[in-house]
Amino acid sequence: MVSIKVSATKPTSLARDLPTFIAFEKPVEEHTVHDLKKAIAAKNPRFHPSRQKLTLKGDGKPLSDSATLKDAGVVDGSEVTVKDLGPQIGWRTVFLIEYVGPLIIHPLIYHFPKAFYGGAVQHSVLQKYVYAAVLLHFFKREFETVFVHRFSHGTMPFFNVFKNSGHYHILSGVLLAYSIYSPTFAANSPYIRGTIRENPNFLWSCLAVWLFAELSNLHTHVTLRNLRPPGTTARAIPRGYGFALVSCPNYFFETVAWTVIAVMTGSYAAWLFMVVSTYQMVVWAAKKHRNYKKEFGKAYPANRKAMFPFVL
């Protein structure tokens, strides 16, 4: 019999009986941290495991759900503290909400110009191509969310959905759509007529690079998926297409794709979204790169950069 004391870092209405004791009949080697969370939730049904952050008493480091109690340092008589992380929402759900915004906003502004610009817009070839590219990009994102991505974390704080969605719904949704489908980019606009932006060779060249970047991004996402067995958070060194020079080629190809849209249009909104997105992806890539090097040490390829080949 193993007995573990569980106390709360702060009082929570979801677990009024804390501190309490959780007992397991089997040894700590045969139970995980997630088992302990489920045992706490069994005593406090409203305190779902996804809301719980467990740490050893006096240590602020979170205990990994997949670790055995023994590996986490929890033994008979240990005291564990639990923190309420607040309402949670699944990562997959958040991704679906994020990407559906542009899929609604772009068609509305594109097909109902009178409601947004006060009159009809004769769409240029550029506008038609960008419209198709944006929709295909976000349909691809939704497809990957459902069928490709395997998430290392099950949930995030519920209110993050508003912050995350704002990036896509506002920057790549409202601002991008309102700018690109405006009369400025219409077929009879002096910004388009007689310029490179109605040159078929320029437009098709841009689309070719865009398609290369999108397919490459998808390929790297599939590679990352195949590194993680279903239902696990296991990590391995990614190798193959795109990974020879950088740790996060998916971010690199994403940047290339949005740079193409910005170059094609010259829109301030497209450049703004590309710059903001690239900055965020650089932050993520640098963190993942450090984690790879820390986890795999000398086994990790020393010549890899985080996101941009030979540079960063």
WOZINOR-V48159 format. One record per helix or strand of 2 or more residues. SS is the DSSP state (H for helix, E for strand). FROM is the first residue (numbers start at 0). TO is the last residue. If there is no record, write none. Layout:
ss = <SS,SS>
from = <FROM,FROM>
to = <TO,TO>
//
This chain:
ss = <E,E,H,H,H,E,E,E,H,H,H,E,H,H,H,H,H,H>
from = <1,19,27,32,48,51,78,87,90,112,124,154,159,182,195,199,248,267>
to = <7,23,29,42,50,55,83,89,110,116,146,156,179,184,197,226,264,298>
//
